[in-house]
Every structure is written in structure tokens, then in C-alpha cells.
Amino acid sequence: MRYKKGGIKKHQFSIGQNYDSSIINVVRDYFESKHLITKDKNKTKDHYRISIGGQSKYIIYKHFKNYPLLGEKLVSYKN
């Protein structure tokens, strides 16, 4: 899939957590991902994030099919 200007669209799942990276590590392990956890540069708080794409995203699609998100997270996921 491509943007109107010709760039390639990449689908990825991204999740973040304030102050503690251990939850992000559990998510990465659960989805059997090798993606890096990054620490956002923010002076007021530590914020950790992982973005999972490539073949790993199909594990996430399957998970959300079996365990659907609710509310605003579902709307965000569908977009």
C-alpha cells in the first residue's frame, strides 16, 4: 500500500508505558518480538515504547482477533 505521494505505508503496533519498562518487556516477550524498546526523550517523566512491525505484526492481529480491544483503543486500532 502506498501514500498518494508514492511513499510506502508501514503498519505497526506501538505501545508505551510511563516510568517502568518491565510491562513493555512482558508485551515484547508475549508477542515473541525482537524489536527494541526505546526510551522517549522527555524531561518530566520516563516513557518507554515499543513498535512492532514486519512479520511479528501478524501475531498481534491474531491476538486482537481472539481478544478484541474495546472503546477508544479499538477505534485507534482500526485506523
Distance bins in CASP14 RR format, pairs under 12 A and 6 or more apart:
PFRMAT RR
TARGET T0000
AUTHOR 0000-0000-0000
RMODE 2
METHOD distances of the structure
MODEL  1
1 7 0 0 0 0 1 0 0 0 0 0 0
1 8 1 0 0 1 0 0 0 0 0 0 0
1 9 1 0 1 0 0 0 0 0 0 0 0
1 10 0 0 0 0 1 0 0 0 0 0 0
1 11 0 0 0 0 1 0 0 0 0 0 0
2 8 1 0 1 0 0 0 0 0 0 0 0
2 9 1 0 0 1 0 0 0 0 0 0 0
2 10 0 0 0 0 0 1 0 0 0 0 0
3 9 1 0 0 1 0 0 0 0 0 0 0
3 10 0 0 0 0 0 1 0 0 0 0 0
10 51 0 0 0 0 1 0 0 0 0 0 0
10 52 0 0 0 0 0 1 0 0 0 0 0
10 53 1 0 0 1 0 0 0 0 0 0 0
10 54 0 0 0 0 1 0 0 0 0 0 0
10 57 0 0 0 0 1 0 0 0 0 0 0
11 51 0 0 0 0 0 1 0 0 0 0 0
11 52 0 0 0 0 0 1 0 0 0 0 0
11 53 1 0 0 1 0 0 0 0 0 0 0
11 54 0 0 0 0 1 0 0 0 0 0 0
11 55 0 0 0 0 0 1 0 0 0 0 0
11 56 0 0 0 0 0 1 0 0 0 0 0
11 57 1 0 0 1 0 0 0 0 0 0 0
11 58 0 0 0 0 0 1 0 0 0 0 0
11 60 0 0 0 0 1 0 0 0 0 0 0
11 61 0 0 0 0 1 0 0 0 0 0 0
11 77 0 0 0 0 0 1 0 0 0 0 0
11 78 0 0 0 0 0 1 0 0 0 0 0
11 79 0 0 0 0 0 1 0 0 0 0 0
12 31 0 0 0 0 0 1 0 0 0 0 0
12 33 0 0 0 0 0 1 0 0 0 0 0
12 35 0 0 0 0 1 0 0 0 0 0 0
12 49 0 0 0 0 0 1 0 0 0 0 0
12 50 0 0 0 0 1 0 0 0 0 0 0
12 51 1 0 1 0 0 0 0 0 0 0 0
12 52 1 0 0 1 0 0 0 0 0 0 0
12 53 1 0 1 0 0 0 0 0 0 0 0
12 54 1 0 0 1 0 0 0 0 0 0 0
12 55 0 0 0 0 0 1 0 0 0 0 0
12 56 0 0 0 0 1 0 0 0 0 0 0
12 57 1 0 0 1 0 0 0 0 0 0 0
12 58 0 0 0 0 0 1 0 0 0 0 0
12 60 0 0 0 0 1 0 0 0 0 0 0
12 61 0 0 0 0 0 1 0 0 0 0 0
12 77 0 0 0 0 0 1 0 0 0 0 0
13 27 0 0 0 0 1 0 0 0 0 0 0
13 28 0 0 0 0 0 1 0 0 0 0 0
13 30 0 0 0 0 0 1 0 0 0 0 0
13 31 0 0 0 0 1 0 0 0 0 0 0
13 33 0 0 0 0 1 0 0 0 0 0 0
13 35 0 0 0 0 1 0 0 0 0 0 0
13 49 0 0 0 0 0 1 0 0 0 0 0
13 50 0 0 0 0 1 0 0 0 0 0 0
13 51 1 0 0 1 0 0 0 0 0 0 0
13 52 1 0 1 0 0 0 0 0 0 0 0
13 53 1 0 0 1 0 0 0 0 0 0 0
13 54 0 0 0 0 1 0 0 0 0 0 0
13 56 0 0 0 0 1 0 0 0 0 0 0
13 57 1 0 1 0 0 0 0 0 0 0 0
13 58 0 0 0 0 0 1 0 0 0 0 0
13 59 0 0 0 0 1 0 0 0 0 0 0
13 60 1 0 1 0 0 0 0 0 0 0 0
13 61 0 0 0 0 1 0 0 0 0 0 0
13 62 0 0 0 0 0 1 0 0 0 0 0
13 63 0 0 0 0 1 0 0 0 0 0 0
13 64 0 0 0 0 1 0 0 0 0 0 0
13 69 0 0 0 0 0 1 0 0 0 0 0
13 73 0 0 0 0 0 1 0 0 0 0 0
13 76 0 0 0 0 0 1 0 0 0 0 0
13 77 0 0 0 0 1 0 0 0 0 0 0
14 24 0 0 0 0 0 1 0 0 0 0 0
14 27 0 0 0 0 0 1 0 0 0 0 0
14 33 0 0 0 0 0 1 0 0 0 0 0
14 35 0 0 0 0 1 0 0 0 0 0 0
14 37 0 0 0 0 0 1 0 0 0 0 0
14 38 0 0 0 0 0 1 0 0 0 0 0
14 40 0 0 0 0 0 1 0 0 0 0 0
14 47 0 0 0 0 0 1 0 0 0 0 0
14 48 0 0 0 0 0 1 0 0 0 0 0
14 49 1 0 0 1 0 0 0 0 0 0 0
14 50 1 0 0 1 0 0 0 0 0 0 0
14 51 1 0 1 0 0 0 0 0 0 0 0
14 52 1 0 0 1 0 0 0 0 0 0 0
14 53 0 0 0 0 1 0 0 0 0 0 0
14 57 0 0 0 0 0 1 0 0 0 0 0
14 60 0 0 0 0 0 1 0 0 0 0 0
14 76 0 0 0 0 0 1 0 0 0 0 0
14 77 0 0 0 0 0 1 0 0 0 0 0
15 21 0 0 0 0 0 1 0 0 0 0 0
15 23 0 0 0 0 1 0 0 0 0 0 0
15 24 1 0 0 1 0 0 0 0 0 0 0
15 25 0 0 0 0 0 1 0 0 0 0 0
15 26 0 0 0 0 0 1 0 0 0 0 0
15 27 1 0 1 0 0 0 0 0 0 0 0
15 28 0 0 0 0 1 0 0 0 0 0 0
15 30 0 0 0 0 0 1 0 0 0 0 0
15 31 0 0 0 0 1 0 0 0 0 0 0
15 33 0 0 0 0 0 1 0 0 0 0 0
15 35 0 0 0 0 0 1 0 0 0 0 0
15 37 0 0 0 0 0 1 0 0 0 0 0
15 38 0 0 0 0 0 1 0 0 0 0 0
15 47 0 0 0 0 0 1 0 0 0 0 0
15 48 0 0 0 0 1 0 0 0 0 0 0
15 49 1 0 0 1 0 0 0 0 0 0 0
15 50 1 0 0 1 0 0 0 0 0 0 0
15 51 0 0 0 0 1 0 0 0 0 0 0
15 52 0 0 0 0 1 0 0 0 0 0 0
15 60 0 0 0 0 1 0 0 0 0 0 0
15 69 0 0 0 0 0 1 0 0 0 0 0
15 73 0 0 0 0 0 1 0 0 0 0 0
15 76 0 0 0 0 0 1 0 0 0 0 0
15 77 0 0 0 0 0 1 0 0 0 0 0
16 23 0 0 0 0 1 0 0 0 0 0 0
16 24 1 0 0 1 0 0 0 0 0 0 0
16 25 0 0 0 0 0 1 0 0 0 0 0
16 27 0 0 0 0 1 0 0 0 0 0 0
16 28 0 0 0 0 0 1 0 0 0 0 0
16 37 0 0 0 0 1 0 0 0 0 0 0
16 38 0 0 0 0 1 0 0 0 0 0 0
16 39 0 0 0 0 0 1 0 0 0 0 0
16 40 0 0 0 0 1 0 0 0 0 0 0
16 42 0 0 0 0 0 1 0 0 0 0 0
16 45 0 0 0 0 0 1 0 0 0 0 0
16 46 0 0 0 0 0 1 0 0 0 0 0
16 47 1 0 0 1 0 0 0 0 0 0 0
16 48 1 0 0 1 0 0 0 0 0 0 0
16 49 1 0 1 0 0 0 0 0 0 0 0
16 50 1 0 0 1 0 0 0 0 0 0 0
16 51 0 0 0 0 1 0 0 0 0 0 0
16 52 0 0 0 0 0 1 0 0 0 0 0
17 23 1 0 1 0 0 0 0 0 0 0 0
17 24 1 0 1 0 0 0 0 0 0 0 0
17 25 0 0 0 0 1 0 0 0 0 0 0
17 26 0 0 0 0 1 0 0 0 0 0 0
17 27 0 0 0 0 1 0 0 0 0 0 0
17 28 0 0 0 0 0 1 0 0 0 0 0
17 37 0 0 0 0 1 0 0 0 0 0 0
17 38 0 0 0 0 0 1 0 0 0 0 0
17 39 0 0 0 0 0 1 0 0 0 0 0
17 40 0 0 0 0 0 1 0 0 0 0 0
17 45 0 0 0 0 0 1 0 0 0 0 0
17 46 0 0 0 0 1 0 0 0 0 0 0
17 47 1 0 0 1 0 0 0 0 0 0 0
17 48 1 0 1 0 0 0 0 0 0 0 0
17 49 1 0 0 1 0 0 0 0 0 0 0
17 50 0 0 0 0 1 0 0 0 0 0 0
18 24 0 0 0 0 0 1 0 0 0 0 0
18 39 0 0 0 0 0 1 0 0 0 0 0
18 40 0 0 0 0 1 0 0 0 0 0 0
18 42 0 0 0 0 1 0 0 0 0 0 0
18 44 0 0 0 0 1 0 0 0 0 0 0
18 45 1 0 1 0 0 0 0 0 0 0 0
18 46 1 0 0 1 0 0 0 0 0 0 0
18 47 1 0 1 0 0 0 0 0 0 0 0
18 48 1 0 0 1 0 0 0 0 0 0 0
18 49 0 0 0 0 0 1 0 0 0 0 0
19 39 0 0 0 0 0 1 0 0 0 0 0
19 40 0 0 0 0 0 1 0 0 0 0 0
19 42 0 0 0 0 0 1 0 0 0 0 0
19 44 0 0 0 0 0 1 0 0 0 0 0
19 45 1 0 0 1 0 0 0 0 0 0 0
19 46 1 0 1 0 0 0 0 0 0 0 0
19 47 1 0 0 1 0 0 0 0 0 0 0
19 48 0 0 0 0 1 0 0 0 0 0 0
20 26 0 0 0 0 0 1 0 0 0 0 0
20 37 0 0 0 0 0 1 0 0 0 0 0
20 39 0 0 0 0 0 1 0 0 0 0 0
20 45 0 0 0 0 0 1 0 0 0 0 0
20 46 1 0 0 1 0 0 0 0 0 0 0
20 47 0 0 0 0 0 1 0 0 0 0 0
20 48 1 0 0 1 0 0 0 0 0 0 0
21 27 0 0 0 0 0 1 0 0 0 0 0
21 28 0 0 0 0 1 0 0 0 0 0 0
21 36 0 0 0 0 0 1 0 0 0 0 0
21 37 1 0 1 0 0 0 0 0 0 0 0
21 38 0 0 0 0 1 0 0 0 0 0 0
21 39 1 0 0 1 0 0 0 0 0 0 0
21 40 0 0 0 0 0 1 0 0 0 0 0
21 46 0 0 0 0 1 0 0 0 0 0 0
21 47 0 0 0 0 1 0 0 0 0 0 0
21 48 1 0 1 0 0 0 0 0 0 0 0
21 49 0 0 0 0 1 0 0 0 0 0 0
21 50 0 0 0 0 1 0 0 0 0 0 0
22 28 0 0 0 0 0 1 0 0 0 0 0
22 29 0 0 0 0 0 1 0 0 0 0 0
22 37 0 0 0 0 0 1 0 0 0 0 0
22 46 0 0 0 0 0 1 0 0 0 0 0
22 48 0 0 0 0 1 0 0 0 0 0 0
23 29 0 0 0 0 0 1 0 0 0 0 0
23 30 0 0 0 0 0 1 0 0 0 0 0
23 37 0 0 0 0 0 1 0 0 0 0 0
23 48 0 0 0 0 1 0 0 0 0 0 0
23 49 0 0 0 0 0 1 0 0 0 0 0
23 50 0 0 0 0 0 1 0 0 0 0 0
24 30 0 0 0 0 0 1 0 0 0 0 0
24 31 0 0 0 0 0 1 0 0 0 0 0
24 33 0 0 0 0 0 1 0 0 0 0 0
24 35 0 0 0 0 0 1 0 0 0 0 0
24 36 0 0 0 0 0 1 0 0 0 0 0
24 37 1 0 1 0 0 0 0 0 0 0 0
24 38 0 0 0 0 1 0 0 0 0 0 0
24 39 0 0 0 0 1 0 0 0 0 0 0
24 40 0 0 0 0 0 1 0 0 0 0 0
24 46 0 0 0 0 0 1 0 0 0 0 0
24 47 0 0 0 0 0 1 0 0 0 0 0
24 48 1 0 1 0 0 0 0 0 0 0 0
24 49 1 0 0 1 0 0 0 0 0 0 0
24 50 1 0 1 0 0 0 0 0 0 0 0
24 51 0 0 0 0 0 1 0 0 0 0 0
24 52 0 0 0 0 0 1 0 0 0 0 0
25 31 0 0 0 0 0 1 0 0 0 0 0
25 33 0 0 0 0 0 1 0 0 0 0 0
25 35 0 0 0 0 0 1 0 0 0 0 0
25 36 0 0 0 0 0 1 0 0 0 0 0
25 37 1 0 0 1 0 0 0 0 0 0 0
25 48 0 0 0 0 1 0 0 0 0 0 0
25 50 0 0 0 0 1 0 0 0 0 0 0
26 33 0 0 0 0 0 1 0 0 0 0 0
26 37 0 0 0 0 0 1 0 0 0 0 0
26 48 0 0 0 0 0 1 0 0 0 0 0
26 50 0 0 0 0 0 1 0 0 0 0 0
27 33 0 0 0 0 1 0 0 0 0 0 0
27 35 0 0 0 0 0 1 0 0 0 0 0
27 37 0 0 0 0 1 0 0 0 0 0 0
27 48 0 0 0 0 0 1 0 0 0 0 0
27 49 0 0 0 0 0 1 0 0 0 0 0
27 50 1 0 0 1 0 0 0 0 0 0 0
27 51 0 0 0 0 0 1 0 0 0 0 0
27 52 0 0 0 0 1 0 0 0 0 0 0
27 56 0 0 0 0 0 1 0 0 0 0 0
27 59 0 0 0 0 0 1 0 0 0 0 0
27 60 0 0 0 0 1 0 0 0 0 0 0
27 63 0 0 0 0 0 1 0 0 0 0 0
28 34 0 0 0 0 1 0 0 0 0 0 0
28 35 1 0 0 1 0 0 0 0 0 0 0
28 36 0 0 0 0 1 0 0 0 0 0 0
28 37 1 0 0 1 0 0 0 0 0 0 0
28 38 0 0 0 0 0 1 0 0 0 0 0
28 48 0 0 0 0 0 1 0 0 0 0 0
28 49 0 0 0 0 0 1 0 0 0 0 0
28 50 1 0 1 0 0 0 0 0 0 0 0
28 51 0 0 0 0 0 1 0 0 0 0 0
28 52 1 0 0 1 0 0 0 0 0 0 0
28 53 0 0 0 0 0 1 0 0 0 0 0
28 56 0 0 0 0 1 0 0 0 0 0 0
28 59 0 0 0 0 0 1 0 0 0 0 0
28 60 0 0 0 0 0 1 0 0 0 0 0
29 35 0 0 0 0 0 1 0 0 0 0 0
29 37 0 0 0 0 0 1 0 0 0 0 0
29 50 0 0 0 0 0 1 0 0 0 0 0
29 52 0 0 0 0 0 1 0 0 0 0 0
29 56 0 0 0 0 0 1 0 0 0 0 0
29 59 0 0 0 0 0 1 0 0 0 0 0
30 50 0 0 0 0 0 1 0 0 0 0 0
30 52 0 0 0 0 0 1 0 0 0 0 0
30 56 0 0 0 0 0 1 0 0 0 0 0
30 59 0 0 0 0 1 0 0 0 0 0 0
30 60 0 0 0 0 1 0 0 0 0 0 0
30 63 0 0 0 0 1 0 0 0 0 0 0
30 67 0 0 0 0 0 1 0 0 0 0 0
31 50 0 0 0 0 1 0 0 0 0 0 0
31 51 0 0 0 0 0 1 0 0 0 0 0
31 52 1 0 0 1 0 0 0 0 0 0 0
31 53 0 0 0 0 1 0 0 0 0 0 0
31 54 0 0 0 0 0 1 0 0 0 0 0
31 55 0 0 0 0 0 1 0 0 0 0 0
31 56 1 0 0 1 0 0 0 0 0 0 0
31 57 0 0 0 0 1 0 0 0 0 0 0
31 58 0 0 0 0 0 1 0 0 0 0 0
31 59 1 0 1 0 0 0 0 0 0 0 0
31 60 1 0 1 0 0 0 0 0 0 0 0
31 61 0 0 0 0 0 1 0 0 0 0 0
31 62 0 0 0 0 1 0 0 0 0 0 0
31 63 1 0 0 1 0 0 0 0 0 0 0
31 64 0 0 0 0 0 1 0 0 0 0 0
32 52 0 0 0 0 1 0 0 0 0 0 0
32 55 0 0 0 0 0 1 0 0 0 0 0
32 56 1 0 0 1 0 0 0 0 0 0 0
32 57 0 0 0 0 0 1 0 0 0 0 0
32 58 0 0 0 0 0 1 0 0 0 0 0
32 59 1 0 0 1 0 0 0 0 0 0 0
32 60 0 0 0 0 0 1 0 0 0 0 0
32 62 0 0 0 0 0 1 0 0 0 0 0
32 63 0 0 0 0 0 1 0 0 0 0 0
33 50 1 0 0 1 0 0 0 0 0 0 0
33 51 0 0 0 0 1 0 0 0 0 0 0
33 52 1 0 1 0 0 0 0 0 0 0 0
33 53 0 0 0 0 1 0 0 0 0 0 0
33 54 0 0 0 0 1 0 0 0 0 0 0
33 55 0 0 0 0 0 1 0 0 0 0 0
33 56 1 0 1 0 0 0 0 0 0 0 0
33 57 0 0 0 0 1 0 0 0 0 0 0
33 58 0 0 0 0 0 1 0 0 0 0 0
33 59 0 0 0 0 1 0 0 0 0 0 0
33 60 0 0 0 0 1 0 0 0 0 0 0
33 63 0 0 0 0 0 1 0 0 0 0 0
34 50 0 0 0 0 0 1 0 0 0 0 0
34 52 0 0 0 0 1 0 0 0 0 0 0
34 53 0 0 0 0 0 1 0 0 0 0 0
34 54 0 0 0 0 0 1 0 0 0 0 0
34 55 0 0 0 0 0 1 0 0 0 0 0
34 56 1 0 0 1 0 0 0 0 0 0 0
35 49 0 0 0 0 0 1 0 0 0 0 0
35 50 1 0 1 0 0 0 0 0 0 0 0
35 51 1 0 0 1 0 0 0 0 0 0 0
35 52 1 0 1 0 0 0 0 0 0 0 0
35 53 1 0 0 1 0 0 0 0 0 0 0
35 54 0 0 0 0 1 0 0 0 0 0 0
35 55 0 0 0 0 0 1 0 0 0 0 0
35 56 1 0 0 1 0 0 0 0 0 0 0
35 57 0 0 0 0 0 1 0 0 0 0 0
35 59 0 0 0 0 0 1 0 0 0 0 0
35 60 0 0 0 0 0 1 0 0 0 0 0
36 48 0 0 0 0 0 1 0 0 0 0 0
36 49 0 0 0 0 1 0 0 0 0 0 0
36 50 1 0 0 1 0 0 0 0 0 0 0
36 51 0 0 0 0 1 0 0 0 0 0 0
36 52 0 0 0 0 0 1 0 0 0 0 0
36 53 0 0 0 0 0 1 0 0 0 0 0
37 46 0 0 0 0 0 1 0 0 0 0 0
37 47 0 0 0 0 0 1 0 0 0 0 0
37 48 1 0 1 0 0 0 0 0 0 0 0
37 49 1 0 0 1 0 0 0 0 0 0 0
37 50 1 0 1 0 0 0 0 0 0 0 0
37 51 0 0 0 0 1 0 0 0 0 0 0
37 52 0 0 0 0 0 1 0 0 0 0 0
38 46 0 0 0 0 0 1 0 0 0 0 0
38 47 0 0 0 0 1 0 0 0 0 0 0
38 48 1 0 0 1 0 0 0 0 0 0 0
38 49 1 0 1 0 0 0 0 0 0 0 0
38 50 1 0 0 1 0 0 0 0 0 0 0
38 51 0 0 0 0 1 0 0 0 0 0 0
39 45 0 0 0 0 0 1 0 0 0 0 0
39 46 1 0 0 1 0 0 0 0 0 0 0
39 47 1 0 0 1 0 0 0 0 0 0 0
39 48 1 0 1 0 0 0 0 0 0 0 0
39 49 1 0 0 1 0 0 0 0 0 0 0
39 50 0 0 0 0 0 1 0 0 0 0 0
40 46 0 0 0 0 1 0 0 0 0 0 0
40 47 1 0 1 0 0 0 0 0 0 0 0
40 48 1 0 0 1 0 0 0 0 0 0 0
40 49 1 0 0 1 0 0 0 0 0 0 0
40 50 0 0 0 0 0 1 0 0 0 0 0
40 51 0 0 0 0 0 1 0 0 0 0 0
41 47 0 0 0 0 1 0 0 0 0 0 0
41 48 0 0 0 0 0 1 0 0 0 0 0
41 49 0 0 0 0 0 1 0 0 0 0 0
42 48 0 0 0 0 0 1 0 0 0 0 0
42 49 0 0 0 0 0 1 0 0 0 0 0
50 56 0 0 0 0 0 1 0 0 0 0 0
50 60 0 0 0 0 0 1 0 0 0 0 0
51 57 0 0 0 0 1 0 0 0 0 0 0
51 60 0 0 0 0 0 1 0 0 0 0 0
52 58 0 0 0 0 0 1 0 0 0 0 0
52 59 0 0 0 0 1 0 0 0 0 0 0
52 60 1 0 0 1 0 0 0 0 0 0 0
52 61 0 0 0 0 0 1 0 0 0 0 0
52 63 0 0 0 0 0 1 0 0 0 0 0
53 59 0 0 0 0 1 0 0 0 0 0 0
53 60 0 0 0 0 1 0 0 0 0 0 0
53 61 0 0 0 0 0 1 0 0 0 0 0
54 60 0 0 0 0 0 1 0 0 0 0 0
54 61 0 0 0 0 0 1 0 0 0 0 0
55 61 0 0 0 0 0 1 0 0 0 0 0
55 62 0 0 0 0 0 1 0 0 0 0 0
56 62 0 0 0 0 0 1 0 0 0 0 0
56 63 0 0 0 0 0 1 0 0 0 0 0
57 63 0 0 0 0 0 1 0 0 0 0 0
57 64 0 0 0 0 0 1 0 0 0 0 0
57 77 0 0 0 0 0 1 0 0 0 0 0
58 64 0 0 0 0 0 1 0 0 0 0 0
58 65 0 0 0 0 0 1 0 0 0 0 0
59 65 0 0 0 0 0 1 0 0 0 0 0
59 66 0 0 0 0 0 1 0 0 0 0 0
60 66 0 0 0 0 0 1 0 0 0 0 0
60 67 0 0 0 0 0 1 0 0 0 0 0
60 69 0 0 0 0 0 1 0 0 0 0 0
60 77 0 0 0 0 1 0 0 0 0 0 0
61 67 0 0 0 0 0 1 0 0 0 0 0
61 68 0 0 0 0 0 1 0 0 0 0 0
61 69 0 0 0 0 0 1 0 0 0 0 0
61 77 0 0 0 0 1 0 0 0 0 0 0
61 78 0 0 0 0 0 1 0 0 0 0 0
62 68 0 0 0 0 0 1 0 0 0 0 0
63 69 0 0 0 0 1 0 0 0 0 0 0
63 77 0 0 0 0 0 1 0 0 0 0 0
64 70 0 0 0 0 0 1 0 0 0 0 0
64 73 0 0 0 0 1 0 0 0 0 0 0
64 74 0 0 0 0 1 0 0 0 0 0 0
64 76 0 0 0 0 0 1 0 0 0 0 0
64 77 1 0 0 1 0 0 0 0 0 0 0
64 78 0 0 0 0 0 1 0 0 0 0 0
65 77 0 0 0 0 0 1 0 0 0 0 0
67 73 0 0 0 0 0 1 0 0 0 0 0
67 74 0 0 0 0 0 1 0 0 0 0 0
67 77 0 0 0 0 0 1 0 0 0 0 0
68 74 1 0 0 1 0 0 0 0 0 0 0
68 75 0 0 0 0 0 1 0 0 0 0 0
68 77 0 0 0 0 1 0 0 0 0 0 0
68 78 0 0 0 0 0 1 0 0 0 0 0
69 75 0 0 0 0 1 0 0 0 0 0 0
69 76 0 0 0 0 1 0 0 0 0 0 0
69 77 1 0 1 0 0 0 0 0 0 0 0
69 78 0 0 0 0 1 0 0 0 0 0 0
69 79 0 0 0 0 0 1 0 0 0 0 0
70 76 0 0 0 0 0 1 0 0 0 0 0
70 77 0 0 0 0 0 1 0 0 0 0 0
71 77 0 0 0 0 1 0 0 0 0 0 0
71 78 0 0 0 0 0 1 0 0 0 0 0
72 78 0 0 0 0 0 1 0 0 0 0 0
72 79 0 0 0 0 0 1 0 0 0 0 0
73 79 0 0 0 0 0 1 0 0 0 0 0
END
